[in-house]
Amino acid sequence: MKIAIHSHYAGQQVAETEFSKRICLAARNIGWEAFEVATSTEINQCEPDFVISLAFRTPKLTRFPTYGSMVTPPVFFVHDAQFNKNILSYDAYLCSSEHIRRWLKDILYLTSKEHFIAPWFTSTHHVPYRPPQFRSPRLLYTGTNWDGPRYGALFERLDSESYLDVYGPQAAWSHLKYSFRGSLPFDGVSILNALNDAGVGLCLHRTEHSDAATPSSRIFEIAASGAIAICQEHPFIRDVFQDAVLYLEPTDEVSQLASQISEYMRWIAENPNDALRLSRRAYNIFSQNYTLEKLLSDLIPNHKELVAAKQSLPSSSRSSPKALGQKSVQYIVRVGNRGANYVQRALDSIASQSYGLVGAVIVQYKEVPHLSRILDKYDRHLPVQLVQSTYTGSRSTQLWDGLRAVSAEYFGILDDDDVVYPNHAHLLVNLLDRFNDCGVAYSGAIRVWEPDLDVSASTEVPAEPAELTYFEPFDRGRLVSLDNFITSNAFVARTSLLKDLWDDPHLPLLEDLFLLLFLCRTTNFVFSYEASSEFRWRGHKTDNSIWIDRQNWAAASERVKSLLWKQSYSSTQPIGSSSLTQVESRLGTVSAQIESRMIAAEKLLAETRAKLDMTTTRLDRYLNLPFFDAIRRLRRKLLRLPPPPDL
């Protein structure tokens, strides 16, 4: 098995980097290959069996099955539309709590999307049990404080305790004077060694994680190291580790928390044998149920079942029928403006479909060098029909010539510079079989920047060339308002809808949108909630139609409005006007932005309060030093002031 761990924060000193290292170590322990990757380019290079996306900021970006690591409570992303799209694009979900699982089930409820939800935690790889020494235990805490000085007042109070060791970025712990020890390497093992040396680890959680019963990595790494865990109350820890860890009594008083921690440290030092038994119980719970080796291995049955159900693997060799029959799909491929490399890649994309009944209608409107030689390669693998088309300067002419040549039950469009994933046709035909009232099924689309295949000189592309650009449920009003969210290669439609196909509209642009508007007059659309198509962009204006002057796009839009002004749709909305859904969407976006700003303001106020608490604690500590007390007594004597009143 080969896996890729995709991290939005690759190379940064954050928890995701440490977790990625641990997953790699665990994977190699069970004989897998594991690759830490930062971009879709690296994923494509290593060709994994599946991808684990470590953060909801990163959607599915390649053809490989992608499983989202859902270890963050939904409160952190539920109001962000793009994050929700990212999550919905995953093929399956690795989940850390029932709260997250319930949220996932809710948003997937009406999607008809094949998926699985499997247990998953920010745990660590298996390590042998190593009994710590408890005669002079130390308390270790590590954190990056990405959200500010978390529990700042508590650590201020504990700072002068001789037993405390705090690790993390220096800037994150500048408020500590005595206990900060620097950073540990993010290598998957250093923190385990440091915890074992210390003997005791402190396990604290944000309120959001406790409310969602979602554990952090701390409880697993403490238990794995053999150290004793001193924990806040947390539903997962209480349910799983029970009396194998030490619990802090809930209180808002920092001094009481600090006293409890100090009392536990004394108990451990005075009762090393009891502490050792506690350590062993926690380690056994971890090693039997929560090692990453076990969590990864347990994914395999689900993974195999999902790959089979979604037919994710490309067809390596297939003897296709010469005559396409029932349930077959023909892709219209227009060729003429680009070279043979593009045509071959497009045909490879069709030939690799796991859905066996596929063919191509090649519409040629200009000479393509070596085209006949390319088509000969597919003679035994792919039914191909070649249609000669007159070049008129209108993209719709070639599309209409291709539509008239379709003989299969279903059809799709594949521009010669685009690709579809191996299970694209399978997913969409299955949807059409399931929903008889729908005539068009479509997927989400990923935009990929690439260098020109016909030019030897390399063209600069972004470090992350792929982006989940379109991933939208169907909105007829939005389409009627000429806001297209379905790319030309994203859909498969019933050919029977073309029986009253209008004449060529002679559109130089927007011919695919015009076709979608023609289809949605008489049929319903269904969205797959899968990202299974890619449209390619290149960074120069001599190729992609998107770079054509805005004036030409505006003129094409006006032509579409003129051509369709008499057409009736299920909504009474005129062609080209804004839909109610768009207005609601904009209002929703504004509302979400306001709410996000309010949350940020509340967070800032909380951080300010924490800083004030820390400052008050410091001032109180300094002003009560014997030196200042002596100064005050001397001042009263010199100025003959009365003694201070008793408080």
C-alpha positions in Angstrom: 0.0 0.0 0.0 1.2 3.5 -0.9 -0.2 6.6 0.7 0.4 10.4 0.4 -0.1 12.7 3.4 -1.1 16.0 2.1 -0.5 18.9 4.4 -1.5 22.6 3.9 1.2 23.5 6.4 4.0 21.3 5.0 7.4 22.3 6.3 6.0 24.6 9.1 6.5 24.0 12.8 2.9 23.1 13.5 1.0 20.1 14.9 0.1 18.9 11.4 3.8 18.5 10.5 4.4 16.4 13.6 1.3 14.3 12.8 2.4 13.8 9.3 5.8 12.4 10.5 4.0 10.0 12.8 1.7 8.7 10.1 4.8 8.0 7.9 6.5 6.1 10.7 3.4 4.0 11.4 2.9 3.3 7.7 6.5 2.1 7.3 6.1 -0.1 10.4 3.3 -2.0 8.6 5.2 -2.3 5.3 3.6 0.6 3.5 5.2 3.4 1.5 4.3 6.8 2.8 5.1 10.2 1.3 4.7 13.6 2.8 3.5 16.0 0.1 2.7 19.7 -0.1 1.1 20.0 -3.6 -1.0 18.1 -6.1 2.0 17.9 -8.3 3.8 15.7 -5.7 0.7 13.6 -5.2 0.6 12.8 -9.0 4.3 12.0 -9.0 4.1 9.4 -6.2 0.8 7.9 -7.5 -0.6 6.7 -4.1 -3.3 4.3 -3.5 -5.0 7.0 -1.4 -4.3 10.5 0.0 -4.9 11.6 3.5 -5.6 15.4 3.6 -4.6 16.7 7.0 -6.6 20.0 7.0 -10.0 21.1 5.7 -8.2 24.0 3.9 -7.1 21.4 1.3 -9.7 19.8 -0.9 -9.4 16.8 -3.2 -7.1 17.9 -6.0 -6.2 14.7 -7.9 -7.7 11.6 -9.3 -6.5 9.5 -6.3 -9.0 8.7 -3.6 -8.7 11.4 -0.9 -9.7 10.9 2.7 -10.1 14.0 4.9 -8.6 13.9 8.4 -11.6 15.3 10.4 -10.0 16.0 13.8 -11.2 19.6 14.2 -14.6 20.5 15.7 -17.0 21.8 13.0 -17.4 25.2 14.9 -14.0 26.2 13.3 -15.2 25.8 9.7 -19.0 25.4 9.5 -19.6 29.0 8.5 -17.0 29.0 5.7 -18.5 28.0 2.3 -15.2 27.1 0.7 -14.1 24.9 3.6 -17.4 23.1 3.4 -16.9 22.5 -0.3 -13.4 21.2 0.4 -14.8 18.7 2.9 -17.6 17.6 0.6 -15.0 16.9 -2.2 -13.3 14.2 -0.1 -14.0 10.5 -1.0 -14.2 9.5 2.6 -13.7 10.8 6.1 -11.4 9.9 9.0 -13.2 11.0 12.1 -12.2 11.8 15.7 -15.6 12.0 17.5 -19.3 11.2 17.3 -20.0 15.0 17.2 -17.9 15.3 14.0 -19.4 12.1 12.5 -22.9 13.4 13.1 -22.1 16.7 11.4 -20.7 14.8 8.4 -23.7 12.6 8.2 -25.9 15.7 8.2 -24.2 17.5 5.3 -23.9 14.3 3.3 -27.5 13.4 3.9 -29.0 14.2 0.5 -25.8 13.9 -1.7 -26.1 10.3 -2.8 -22.3 10.2 -2.5 -20.5 6.9 -1.9 -18.3 7.3 1.2 -17.2 5.9 4.5 -16.5 7.4 7.9 -13.8 5.6 9.9 -12.3 6.2 13.3 -9.2 8.3 13.3 -7.2 10.2 15.9 -4.2 12.4 16.1 -2.4 9.6 17.8 1.1 8.3 17.3 3.0 5.2 16.0 3.7 2.2 18.2 6.7 2.4 20.5 7.8 -0.2 23.1 6.8 0.6 26.7 9.5 2.3 28.6 8.9 2.8 32.3 9.8 6.4 33.4 11.5 7.3 36.6 9.2 8.9 39.1 11.5 9.7 42.0 11.9 13.3 40.8 9.3 13.7 38.1 9.0 16.7 35.9 5.9 18.1 34.1 6.1 18.6 30.4 3.9 20.7 28.2 4.4 21.5 24.6 2.4 23.7 22.3 2.6 26.2 19.4 -0.1 28.5 20.8 -1.4 29.2 17.2 -4.4 30.9 18.8 -2.6 33.1 21.3 -1.3 32.4 24.8 -3.6 29.5 25.7 -4.1 29.1 29.4 -1.6 32.0 29.8 -2.6 32.8 33.4 -2.2 29.2 34.5 1.3 28.9 33.0 2.2 32.3 34.5 1.3 30.8 37.9 3.2 27.6 37.3 6.2 29.3 35.8 8.2 29.5 39.0 7.5 25.8 39.9 10.7 23.9 39.6 9.1 20.9 38.0 7.7 22.6 34.8 9.2 22.2 31.4 7.5 24.0 28.5 8.5 23.5 24.8 7.4 25.3 21.7 8.3 28.4 19.5 10.0 31.0 21.5 7.6 33.8 20.4 4.7 31.8 21.6 6.0 31.5 25.2 7.7 34.9 25.7 5.5 35.4 28.8 7.3 32.7 30.6 10.5 33.6 32.5 11.7 30.3 34.1 10.1 27.2 32.6 10.5 27.7 28.8 13.0 25.2 27.4 13.0 25.9 23.7 11.6 23.9 20.7 11.6 20.2 20.1 12.2 18.8 16.6 9.0 18.0 14.6 10.2 14.5 13.8 7.6 12.2 15.3 9.9 10.9 18.1 11.5 13.7 20.1 8.4 14.6 22.0 7.9 11.0 23.0 11.5 10.8 24.3 11.1 14.1 26.2 7.8 13.0 27.8 9.4 9.7 28.9 12.4 11.6 30.4 10.0 14.0 32.2 7.6 11.3 33.5 4.5 13.5 33.5 2.6 15.3 30.8 0.0 18.0 31.0 -3.1 17.5 28.7 -5.3 20.6 28.2 -7.9 21.3 25.6 -9.7 24.2 24.1 -13.4 24.4 25.1 -14.4 23.7 21.5 -12.6 20.4 21.5 -14.1 19.4 24.9 -17.6 20.3 23.7 -17.1 18.2 20.6 -15.5 15.3 22.6 -12.5 15.6 20.1 -9.2 14.7 21.7 -5.9 16.4 20.8 -2.7 14.5 20.2 -1.5 15.2 23.8 -3.3 12.3 25.5 -2.0 9.8 22.9 1.6 10.9 23.0 1.7 11.0 26.8 0.3 7.5 27.1 2.6 6.2 24.3 5.6 7.6 26.0 4.9 5.9 29.3 4.4 9.2 31.1 1.5 10.0 33.5 -1.2 12.2 32.1 -2.6 15.0 34.1 -5.8 16.0 32.2 -8.7 18.4 32.2 -12.1 16.7 32.2 -12.7 15.6 28.6 -15.5 13.2 27.4 -13.2 11.1 25.2 -10.4 10.8 27.8 -12.9 9.9 30.6 -14.6 7.3 28.4 -11.5 5.6 27.0 -8.7 6.1 29.6 -11.0 6.1 32.6 -8.9 5.9 35.8 -5.6 5.4 34.0 -4.9 9.1 34.0 -5.2 11.9 36.7 -8.0 14.4 36.3 -8.1 18.1 37.3 -11.3 19.2 39.1 -13.1 21.8 36.9 -12.6 25.3 38.3 -12.2 28.8 36.9 -9.7 29.7 39.6 -6.1 29.6 38.2 -4.7 29.2 41.7 -6.8 26.1 42.4 -5.7 24.5 39.1 -2.1 25.2 39.9 -2.5 23.7 43.4 -4.1 20.5 42.0 -1.2 20.1 39.5 1.4 20.6 42.3 -0.4 18.1 44.5 -0.4 15.5 41.8 3.3 16.0 41.2 4.0 15.4 44.9 1.8 12.3 44.9 3.7 10.8 41.9 7.1 11.5 43.6 5.9 9.9 46.8 4.1 6.9 45.2 6.4 5.8 42.3 5.0 2.2 42.3 1.4 3.3 42.1 2.4 5.8 39.4 4.1 3.1 37.4 1.0 1.0 37.4 -1.0 4.0 36.2 1.5 4.5 33.4 1.3 0.9 32.3 -2.5 0.9 32.2 -2.6 4.1 30.0 0.0 2.7 27.7 -1.9 -0.6 27.3 -5.1 1.3 26.3 -3.1 3.2 23.7 -1.1 0.3 22.3 -4.1 -2.0 22.0 -6.6 0.4 20.4 -5.1 3.7 19.2 -1.8 3.2 17.5 -1.6 4.7 14.0 -0.6 1.3 12.7 -3.9 -0.1 13.8 -5.9 2.9 12.6 -4.3 2.7 9.2 -4.7 -1.0 8.9 -8.3 -0.8 9.8 -8.9 1.5 6.8 -8.0 -1.1 4.3 -11.4 -3.0 4.1 -13.3 0.3 3.8 -10.8 1.6 1.2 -11.0 -1.5 -1.0 -14.8 -1.5 -0.8 -15.0 2.2 -1.7 -12.6 1.9 -4.6 -14.7 -1.0 -6.0 -18.0 0.8 -5.5 -16.7 4.0 -7.1 -14.5 2.2 -9.7 -11.7 4.6 -9.0 -9.0 2.7 -10.7 -8.3 3.4 -14.4 -8.9 0.8 -17.0 -5.4 -0.6 -18.0 -6.5 -2.6 -21.0 -9.9 -3.1 -22.5 -11.3 -4.5 -25.7 -14.2 -2.1 -26.4 -17.0 -3.1 -28.7 -16.8 -1.6 -32.2 -20.4 -0.6 -32.0 -21.5 1.3 -29.0 -24.7 -0.1 -27.5 -27.1 0.5 -24.6 -25.8 2.6 -21.7 -22.7 3.8 -23.7 -21.2 7.3 -23.5 -19.6 9.2 -26.4 -17.4 12.2 -25.7 -17.2 15.0 -28.2 -13.6 16.1 -28.7 -13.0 19.1 -30.9 -9.5 19.3 -32.4 -7.6 21.8 -34.5 -6.1 24.6 -32.5 -3.7 22.4 -30.4 -1.1 19.9 -31.2 -1.1 16.1 -31.1 0.1 15.9 -27.5 -3.2 17.4 -26.2 -5.3 15.1 -28.4 -3.5 12.0 -27.2 -3.9 13.0 -23.5 -7.6 13.6 -24.0 -8.1 10.3 -25.7 -6.1 8.6 -23.0 -8.4 10.1 -20.5 -11.4 8.6 -22.3 -9.8 5.2 -22.9 -8.9 4.9 -19.2 -12.5 5.2 -18.0 -13.4 2.4 -15.6 -16.8 2.5 -17.2 -16.3 0.2 -20.1 -18.9 1.5 -22.6 -17.2 4.7 -23.8 -16.2 6.1 -27.2 -15.2 9.4 -28.8 -16.5 11.6 -31.6 -13.5 13.6 -32.9 -14.6 16.8 -34.6 -11.7 18.1 -36.7 -11.9 21.7 -38.0 -8.2 22.3 -38.7 -5.2 20.1 -39.6 -3.6 18.3 -36.7 -0.2 16.8 -37.4 -0.1 13.0 -37.0 -3.8 12.8 -36.0 -4.4 9.6 -38.1 -1.5 7.9 -36.4 -2.8 8.9 -33.0 -6.3 7.5 -33.8 -4.8 4.3 -35.0 -3.4 3.7 -31.5 -6.9 3.5 -30.1 -8.3 1.2 -32.9 -8.6 -1.8 -30.5 -9.3 0.1 -27.3 -11.7 2.9 -28.1 -14.5 3.3 -30.6 -13.7 6.5 -32.4 -15.7 8.4 -35.0 -14.0 11.2 -37.0 -16.2 14.1 -38.1 -14.9 16.8 -40.5 -16.2 20.2 -39.6 -15.9 23.6 -41.4 -14.0 26.2 -39.5 -16.3 29.2 -39.1 -14.7 31.0 -36.2 -17.6 30.0 -34.0 -16.9 27.3 -31.4 -20.5 26.3 -31.5 -20.2 25.0 -35.0 -17.9 22.2 -34.1 -19.9 21.4 -31.0 -23.2 21.2 -33.0 -21.5 19.0 -35.6 -20.4 16.7 -32.8 -23.8 16.6 -31.1 -25.5 15.6 -34.4 -23.0 12.7 -34.8 -23.6 11.2 -31.3 -25.2 7.7 -31.5 -24.7 6.5 -27.9 -27.3 6.7 -25.1 -25.3 9.3 -23.3 -22.9 12.0 -24.4 -20.3 14.3 -22.8 -17.8 16.9 -24.0 -14.1 16.8 -23.5 -12.0 19.7 -24.9 -8.7 18.5 -26.1 -6.8 20.2 -23.3 -9.0 18.9 -20.5 -9.2 15.5 -18.7 -11.7 13.5 -16.7 -10.8 11.1 -13.9 -11.1 7.4 -14.5 -14.4 7.0 -12.7 -16.0 10.1 -14.0 -18.4 8.4 -16.5 -19.2 5.6 -14.1 -20.2 8.1 -11.3 -22.4 10.2 -13.6 -24.1 7.3 -15.5 -25.0 5.7 -12.2 -26.6 8.9 -11.1 -28.7 9.1 -14.3 -29.7 5.5 -13.8 -30.7 6.3 -10.2 -32.6 9.5 -11.0 -34.8 8.9 -13.9 -36.2 12.4 -13.8 -32.8 13.9 -14.4 -31.3 14.2 -17.9 -27.9 15.7 -16.9 -25.5 14.6 -14.2 -22.4 16.7 -13.5 -19.4 16.8 -11.1 -17.2 19.4 -9.5 -14.2 20.7 -11.5 -10.6 21.3 -10.6 -8.7 24.0 -12.5 -5.0 23.0 -13.1 -2.4 25.4 -14.4 0.1 23.8 -16.7 2.9 24.6 -19.1 2.1 24.4 -22.9 2.6 20.8 -24.0 3.4 22.0 -27.5 6.2 24.4 -26.5 9.5 23.1 -25.3 10.3 26.2 -23.2 8.8 25.8 -19.7 6.1 28.2 -18.5 5.9 29.2 -14.9 3.0 27.8 -13.0 1.9 28.3 -9.4 3.5 26.2 -6.6 0.1 24.7 -6.1 -1.3 24.4 -9.7 -4.6 22.9 -8.8 -7.7 24.5 -7.3 -11.2 23.2 -6.6 -12.9 25.9 -8.7 -16.5 24.6 -9.2 -18.3 22.5 -6.7 -21.9 23.6 -6.7 -25.3 22.0 -6.3 -27.6 22.8 -9.1 -29.2 26.3 -9.2 -31.3 26.8 -12.3 -31.7 30.5 -11.6 -28.0 31.0 -11.4 -27.5 29.3 -14.7 -30.3 31.3 -16.3 -28.6 34.5 -15.1 -25.6 33.3 -17.2 -23.5 32.5 -14.2 -22.1 29.2 -15.3 -20.8 26.8 -12.6 -20.7 23.6 -14.8 -17.6 23.2 -17.0 -18.0 21.6 -20.4 -16.2 18.4 -19.4 -18.0 18.0 -16.0 -21.4 16.6 -17.3 -22.9 13.6 -19.0 -26.4 13.9 -20.5 -29.0 11.8 -22.1 -28.7 11.9 -25.9 -32.5 11.7 -26.2 -32.6 15.4 -25.1 -31.0 16.3 -28.4 -34.0 15.2 -30.5 -35.2 18.7 -31.1 -31.7 20.3 -31.1 -31.8 23.8 -32.5 -29.7 25.1 -35.4 -26.1 26.1 -34.8 -26.3 29.4 -32.9 -22.9 30.5 -34.4 -21.5 31.5 -31.0 -17.7 32.2 -30.8 -17.9 31.8 -27.0 -20.3 30.5 -24.4 -21.4 27.7 -26.6 -21.3 25.2 -23.7 -23.4 27.5 -21.5 -25.9 27.9 -24.4 -26.1 24.1 -24.6 -26.7 23.8 -20.8 -29.5 26.4 -21.1 -31.0 24.4 -24.0 -31.0 21.2 -21.8 -32.3 22.8 -18.6 -35.5 23.9 -20.5 -36.8 20.3 -20.4 -34.9 18.3 -17.8 -33.5 18.3 -14.2 -29.8 18.3 -13.3 -28.2 16.3 -10.5 -24.8 17.0 -8.9 -22.5 14.1 -8.0 -20.7 15.9 -5.1 -17.5 14.4 -6.6 -14.5 16.2 -8.0 -13.9 14.1 -11.1 -13.0 16.5 -13.9 -10.1 18.9 -14.6 -9.9 21.8 -16.9 -6.5 23.1 -17.8 -5.2 26.6 -18.1 -2.0 27.9 -19.4 -0.5 31.3 -18.6 -0.4 32.9 -22.0 -3.1 34.6 -24.1 -2.5 32.6 -27.3 -4.3 29.5 -26.0 -7.1 29.5 -23.4 -10.3 31.1 -24.5 -10.6 32.6 -21.0 -8.0 35.2 -22.1 -10.1 36.5 -24.9 -10.9 40.1 -24.5 -13.8 40.9 -22.1 -15.5 42.8 -24.8 -15.9 39.6 -26.8 -17.3 37.8 -23.7 -19.8 40.6 -23.1 -20.9 40.4 -26.8 -21.3 36.6 -26.5 -23.4 37.1 -23.4 -25.7 39.6 -25.2 -26.0 37.1 -28.1 -27.1 34.3 -25.7 -29.7 36.7 -24.1 -31.1 37.6 -27.5 -31.2 34.0 -28.7 -33.1 32.7 -25.6 -35.3 35.7 -24.7 -38.5 33.9 -25.7 -37.6 30.7 -23.8 -39.5 29.6 -20.8 -37.8 27.9 -17.8 -39.3 26.5 -14.7 -38.5 29.8 -13.0 -40.1 33.0 -14.3 -36.7 34.7 -14.2 -35.6 36.3 -17.5 -32.3 35.2 -19.1 -29.4 37.2 -17.7 -31.0 38.6 -14.5 -29.8 37.8 -11.0 -31.5 34.9 -9.3 -33.0 35.0 -5.9 -30.6 32.2 -4.9 -27.7 34.5 -5.8 -29.1 37.3 -3.7 -29.6 34.9 -0.8 -26.1 33.6 -1.3 -24.6 37.1 -1.2 -26.6 37.9 2.0 -25.5 34.6 3.5 -21.9 35.5 2.6 -22.2 38.9 4.2 -23.8 37.3 7.3 -21.0 34.8 7.6 -18.4 37.5 7.3 -20.1 39.5 10.0 -20.3 36.5 12.3 -16.7 35.6 11.5 -15.6 39.1 12.5 -17.7 38.9 15.7 -15.9 35.6 16.6 -12.6 37.2 15.9 -13.5 40.2 18.1 -14.6 37.8 20.9 -11.3 35.9 20.5 -9.3 39.2 20.7 -11.2 40.3 23.8 -10.5 36.9 25.4 -6.8 37.1 24.5 -6.7 40.7 25.9 -8.3 39.5 29.1 -5.8 36.6 29.4 -2.9 39.1 28.9 -4.4 41.4 31.6 -4.7 38.5 34.0 -1.1 37.6 33.4 0.0 41.2 33.9 -1.9 41.4 37.1 -0.4 38.2 38.3 3.1 39.5 37.5 2.5 42.9 39.2 1.1 41.2 42.2 4.1 38.9 42.4 6.6 41.7 42.1 4.9 44.2 44.4 4.8 41.6 47.2 8.5 40.9 47.0 10.3 41.6 50.4 12.4 44.3 48.7 9.3 46.4 47.8 7.8 45.8 51.2 11.0 47.2 52.8 10.9 50.3 50.6 7.3 50.9 51.7 8.2 50.6 55.4 11.2 53.0 54.9 9.0 55.5 53.1 6.5 55.5 55.9 9.2 56.1 58.5 11.0 58.9 56.6 7.7 60.7 55.8 6.2 59.8 59.2 3.1 58.3 57.5 0.6 56.3 59.5 0.7 52.5 59.1 -1.5 51.0 56.3 -5.0 50.1 57.4 -5.8 46.4 57.9 -7.8 45.0 54.9 
